[in-house]
């Protein structure tokens, strides 16, 4: 289903593949909106009286969650990049832009204060659960207003198209066993991250898709990762010496099945099974045959 913006019965925009969000300024009599024109969401402005659409210079990533600031003729929106979410503020009359980045984090919501000088965001990241941070729109005076309930003592680094978590302190010559977790939203918090990191000293890579040849090459280039017997959670594959934990509708909730290098688990049990399996492997304890 597509989307289109109307003023009453009068269409203000053509039909788009989708509309993510929009907001109306009574002061400027303009609508700011986020629309999917082809492969990603872009931000545009249109008068409620009808006019040509003025597109804000686009980013190759999705630009979503548009809104007008309470005053000052500013609009804000969130840009979802692969390594960080960015909040972009545009002063519409001058087209001046300011950017605040949240590295290795996903911004879920944004709210302005009434003075339009500061905004708060709901944000999470692979190393910390959801919290509220606030910042001046120019990027100064960032602070945590509501701390996360869980924060892991890890360091985050880029790896291929994802991110890898490792202990903050490394021993000389140490090589960490590798666990890979597949997640469509790799920069968001997941409780399984805590379960894996707390099970032992491990390199936890989080990727948006199943590992390919480029991913394994990147892994082998990291000196502190032991890629001899990785565990991949959430996908199947045929890479030698890799144990895959994948969902299967044919498996009962209290069982698992081994198919070559893949352990098949009921879809709703993948995370709980993976947490126990990784813990056992790090301790050198194999799981019982065919049962949790």
N, C-alpha and C positions, 0 to 999 in steps of 0.2 A: 504494500500500500504506500502510495506517495503522500505528499503534503503540499499545501498551498495556503497562503495567507490572504484573508479577506478583511475588508472594512465593511461590515454589514454584508450586503450582497455584491459589493464591488471587489473584484480580485485585484490584489496589489502585487502579486508575484505570479510567475508561471508555475506549472506543476513541477515539483521536485521529486526525486526518488524518496526523500524523507525530510522531515523537519525535526531537528533535535529540540530546539527551544526558541522562544522569542520573548521580547519585552517591549512595552510601549512607553514612550516619554511624552507626557501631556505638555511639558514645557516646550519641547522641540517639535512635537507632533510628528514623530518618527518612530518607526518600529525597527529594532535591531533583531536579527534572527540568525540562526545557524541552520543551514540547509545542505543536504547531500546532492550535489550537482552531478557527480560522476562516481569517483571512488572514495571520496572523503568529504567531511563536513567543512564548509566555509562560512564565514560571517559576512552578512550584508546589511545595508540600511535602505529603508524605503519610506517615503512620506505617506501618511495616511490619506492624503489627497490624490495619491497616485503619482508616480515619477519613475524615472529610470532607477534601477537598483545600483547602489554604490557599494562595491565589494571592497572590504578591507583587504589589503595585500595578504594573499593566502599563504598558509604553511602547508607543507606536504602531509602533515599529520592532521588528525581530527581536531577541529576547533568547536567546542561545545559549551553548554551552560552559559549562554549570553545573558547579560542584564545591564541595565542602566544604574549608575551610581546615584544616590539620592540627590546629589547636586554636582555642579561643575561640568556638565555636558560630557561625562566620561562613560564609556562602556567597558565592561570586563568580560573575559571568557577564558576558558581553560583549554590548553593545548596538550593533547596526549601524545607525548613522544616516547620512544622506546626506552630511553634511559632516565627520563624525568618528566614530571608534569610541570607545565609552565602556566602561570597566570599572567595574561597580557591585558594591560589597560590602555585604552586608546582615547585621547582627547579629540573628540570628533571635529570641532571647528578647525583645529590645526593639523590633524592627523598624527600628532606626536604620540609615540608609543613608549610604554615602560613595561619591563618584563621582570618577573620574579620566578625563579626556578626552585623546584622542590626535588632535588636529586634522588634517584632511586625510590621514588614515592608516587602514590596515586592520590590526587585530590578528588574528593567525592562531592563536596558542596562548598559554596562560598557565600558569605553575607557581609555587606558593607555596614560600617557604623553611620549614624545619621549625618556626621560631618563630612562623610566621603573622603576621609583622610586615611582610614585604616580598614582592613577587612580581615575576617576570620575564615579559616578553611578547616574542613574535616578531612584529615589526611591519614593514610596508613602506608606502611612500607614492609618489605620482607623481614626486617629486623625488629619491627615495633608495631603493636596493634593500633587500632584507631585512636586518634587524639585530636585535639583542637589547637591549632596554631594561629597566631595573628601577626600581621605585618603592616607597615605603612605601604601605600600603593607604589612608592618608589623603591621599595625593597629594604628600607632601613627598619631597625628596631624590631626584628623578628623575635618572637617569644613563643613558648609553649604555655597556653592558658589552661588546658586540661591534659595532664600527662597520660600516656598509654598505660593500660593495665598490665601489659607485658612488653618488656624490652630485652632483646637478646644481646649478650656481650660478644658481638661479632663485628667483623669488618666486611664491607660490601665492595666488590670489584666487578667491573664488566667482564663478561665471558661470552664470546660469540655474539648472538643476538639477545642474550639474557644477562643474568647477574649471578654471582657466586658469593656465598657466605662462608667465612672461615673464622676461626678463633682470632681474637685481637692480638694475642701473643703466640708466636710460633717458636718452636724449638729448633736449634741448629740442625739443618739437614732433614727436617721432618717432612714426610710425605703423607698427606691426608687421604683416606679412602673417599671415593666419590659417590655421592647420591645425586641423582638428577630428578627433579620434580617438574612435570609438565603442567602448566597452568595458563589458561587463556589470558589471565591478568597477572603476569609475573611480578609486577611491582606492588601488588596488594598484599596485605597480611593474610596468612593462613595459619591456623593452629598447628598444622602438621610441621611447619617450620620449627616451632619450639620443640615438638616431640623429637624431631631428628637431631637438632643441635644439642639437646640435652642428653641424648642417648650416648654420646661420646664425641671424641674429636674427629670431625668430619668436614669435608668440603661439600656444601649443599648448593648445587647449581639449580636455578629456576629458569625455565625456558618456555616460550609460548607455543612451541611445536616440538614434535618428536625429534630427537637428535639425528642430524644427517652427517655426511662425511666431513663437511666444514666444521661442524661442532666438535667432532672427535679430534680433528687436527688441532683445533684451538685448545682443547683439553690437554693434549699431549705436549703442547708447547709451554704449559705451566709447570714449573719445576716442583712446586710443593703439592701437586695433585698426583695421587697414585691411581692411575687409570687401568690397573691390571684387572680388577673385577668390579666394575661399576654396577650400581642398582639404578634402574630407571622406573619411576613411578608414574603411571597414567598413560603408558603407551606400550606397544609391542614393536618388535624389530628382530633383526637377525645378526646384529653385530656380535662377533665372537667374544666369549667370556663376559657378556653382559647379562645380568638377570633383569628381566622386565616384569613389572607388576601391572597387569592390564585388566580393565573391566570386561565382564562377560555376562550377558543375561542368562546364560544356561547354567550358571553355577549357583548353588543354594547359598543362602547368607552365612551358614556356619561352616562352609567348606571352601577349599580352593583346589585347583587342578593344575598340574604341571604339563606344559606342552613344549618340549624342547627347553629353550632358555627362558620361557615365559610362564609366569604364574598367573592363572586366571582367577579372578575374584568377582563376587557380585558387585555391581556398580556402586551401590551405597556403602560398601565395606572396604573400598580400596584404601582410603586414608587410614582407617584404624588398623587394617591388616599390614599396611606398609610401615606404620609406626612400630608395631611389634616385630615385624620381620627385620627392619633395619637395626633395632636394638639387639636382637638375637645375633645378627651377623657381626655386629661390632664386638659382641662378647664371645663370638666363636661358637654359638649354640645353634645348631640347625633346627628348624621347625619340625614338629611331628608330621608324619607322612599323611597328607590329605586332609588334615584337620588343624584348626587354629590352636 
